[in-house]
Amino acid sequence: MTQSVVVQVGQCGNQIGCCFWDLALREHAAVNQKGIYDEAISSFFRNVDTRVVGDGGSISKGKICSLKARAVLIDMEEGVVNEILQGPLRDVFDTKQLITDISGSGNNWAVGHKVFGSLYQDQILEKFRKSAEHCDCLQCFFIIHSMGGGTGSGLGTFLLKVLEDEFPEVYRFVTSIYPSGEDDVITSPYNSILAMKELNEHADCVLPIDNQSLFDIISKIDLMVNSGKLGTTVKPKSLVTSSSGALKKQHKKPFDAMNNIVANLLLNLTRLDQMFSDAFSKDHQLLRADPKHSLYLACALMVRGNVQISDLRRNIERLKPSLQFVSWNQEGWKTSLCSVPPVGHSHSLLALANNTCVKPTFMELKERFMRLYKKKAHLHHYLQVEGMEESCFTEAVSSLSALIQEYDQLDATKNMPVQDLPRLSIAM
């Protein structure tokens, strides 16, 4: 059995994490009618005998006693974490999994990274080690954070280095929420680019998502709900945007719906062949991008529900002529199939791709950064933090420029003829 630990950092990371755990429990409840602790549940949950004093006795098989999330919750403002501990998920977490402060990072990457990183490094490491000790085979850390704020961007990327040093063989997957151009945090371009340098150096895989795309998806769903045209696109009891399934109610908190989208990481739920087509269209991305008209480096399709391998192969062959893959990886597809459908649906598709269409997002972020940096606006807030120097900014923007240049060079190979490379001859 392999396990994963979810690390939620900052306000945004913990709000999304809350949606994730709610969805995970609902998914398992839908398929595990007998309440047996099995390999699937053990991936993200421990089974604990609460009658045992101390940390609780772990139960590896048999009936579910009390489930505890394999999670570490970190925030330098305690508001969101306190809400979680007082909400319906309060029994899934305990204080041994939490690290909170009361002052916050003031939307300053340097405070989160340099100040709180140093201050809480030992405590963070202790929580990680404790979480790892409860795993038979720790496979992955999932880090959820935002790029625009101080704690999510600063402390969120600080702990990546901690994980790399302490658990070098364990994968570090990061879900990063990028700010929109209309973000109300004026220093978010600084925070985002300083964080990107750390992601570039210490993360194994980054899933970039931007708030504007999430908002656009929610707006489309609301439009369908209000017009009464739910049809097969969004089921009335869907868990895509609402943990209660009550889509007909106007969202009081739009971020709740957006967080549920991230928790699902689903591009679309609809009819089978259309679902595959939509996964590659610009209207169904969690980042404002058009992958179909850009260059694919690789693509993974993860399908759930009543779908056959033949359906997968047929749709890949149907779509391949309209998609441009890099010349040295023309067959760069990975596929996985899980027979258990998501709650309220017959099937779903998640497409994870490395595509040069992310380049405009990075270029726009760099432009926003430079507009502030050229004026030295708000720079003193960062430079007054011990260990923070102006070279941190220049190195961060250089790192981003190098990444953009790499995608530029890849884009330049589009439409080039694919070379049929000679194969190794084997003497018989």
Phi, psi and omega in degrees: 000137177246149182231159177231149178244129179265128179246114182257122185235128176082176183299308182297314181300321181284327176293317177293318178301321178300317177295322180299312183292324176300314180294318180300317179294320179294319180297314181293324179296329182288332185247344182251076186289333185270356178066040180262134178282107184242183184298323181298314181291326183294343179302321184236353183230144168265150173256116190240136172272104186290350179283343179281129182290147177096231185280354181088140180277125179284135179247122187271344180205171181095202183292146175289127178262291177214121182274133174238131182293139172280084188212154170233124182252123184230128173202138181271004164236134190271358187303305185293318179297320177296322177299319179297317182290343178258357184264192183295343180264012187301329182280350181276340180239161170219172187295341179290346182258004190245145168225117180225159174227181181242349188269332183077170183259003176059035181053037185232111180305320183296321179294314179296317186280310187274311185284298183289331176301311179293319185294322187249008184304314182295319179294318179299314180298320179297318179295319179297315181297319180296317178297320180293323180297333180277000182256141173286316181213092183288118185260325192201146165254126174259115179257129178243124182200166173257159181264340189273330183276182183275312182288312181301313183283315186282299180289327179299321179275337175297317184288344174298317178294321177300314180295320180297320181288319186275325182231066186297336183269355183262130183296146178242100178261131185237127170260113186248124179265114182272144179286154175276170180297336181262021183300140183275358174269108188295332182268009184300327176296321175300308183300318184294316184284324174297322179289324183298324178300318180292320177299317180301324186268332192235355180260143175279325181208134179240129175255098183278134180225139177242148186300325183295320178296319177298316180297319179297318179296315180298320180298319178296318179295316178300321179298317179293321180296313183292332179272353180078011184259058179290310177051223181265357183286312176227118180287148180302330181254028182293148174259012183295313184245346185226126179290340177266345181082359184272076183289339185289340176283139176294135181294116177289322178241102183302331180294333177300314180294320180295321179295326177293326175300314180295319180301324178280327188048044179253138179276322182192152175230111186197200180294153196300299183296323179295326179300318179293319179297316182294329182298340182250006180265154185292340183280355185233031179256152176270007172225140180292100187198160179237087186294332185294333181255017176237187188258126176273135171266324178194159180211135176241132178247122181245112188249140176234144173108203186280072181229137181262158175303323179297325177295319178299308183297318181299317182287326176296315179296325180292322186271335185309317181299335183264000182245138180261117176255149179301146191302328184270007179213055183296335179251039186279054180249139168236142180227149173218148185225124177240126186286344182276117181282161174291157182301128176086006183219160179271334179197164177207162180222132171242123178252121175249123185222150167258115189219143181292356179293349177285345185303315180300326177297316179293323179293319179295319178296320178296320178297317179296321177298312185294327178299321177284315189292325179298328179270358185057028183294131177061011184295327184296333178297329181275318187288344177280353177278131182300132180091354181260124179235163181296335178298335176299323180288313183294322178293322181294316181288330175294320178298317179293319179300320179295322178294316177299319180296322177300316178292326175301313181297322177292318179301327181295342180271358179300144178066006175284144180297140180279123181280134175273094186289143180293145180261157179294129178272136180248119180288135180260000000 
